[in-house]
């Protein structure tokens, strides 16, 4: 990496959790300066503007989540266990074990829905990619007879995402992890009944 690339990466790494916690509107230049220890000139010498930093931070957060999921999925032999890996990783997100602030798709889609079209578009792309990865797993499970062939992969994927994201929203809003655990158990039962 060049010095410029290292600096950009450093800025993104240090500001990603702030954008994920505070959102685009809530994150100030002072927040970015405090997090990085850099000057305004150093930050904007490496990024066009706050939008540019926010988009890079979102991409960083999504990549962090995807890498965690891919690593856990790679360890699972059965399709249903691979699907359940999503629930386990998102449970860790709620606890703040990585990617502070929770799910970047959920946070960004709400934060940027009517205020930041470029961030909204990134969240949509990430959501559709997530759905497509689940659909691919389901189709593989159908092909090897782990999941019923009459199943609708897209419907299953969307249901899983809705339970996961709804569970995150409810547990964070109520500050009650027991609620999220109940929904995780519901998702586990749903996935286990796909055969």
Buried (B, 14 or more C-beta within 10 A) or exposed (E): EEEEEEBBBBBBBBBBBBBBBBBBEEBEEEBBBEBBEBEEEBBBEBBEEBEBBBBBBBBBBBBBBBEBBEEBBEEBEEBBBBBBBBBBBBBBBBEEEBBEBBBBBBBBBEBBEEEBEBBBEBBBEBBEEBBEBBBEBBEBBBEEEBBEEEBEBEEBBBBBBEBBBEBBBBBBEEEEBEBBBBBBEEBBEBBEEBE
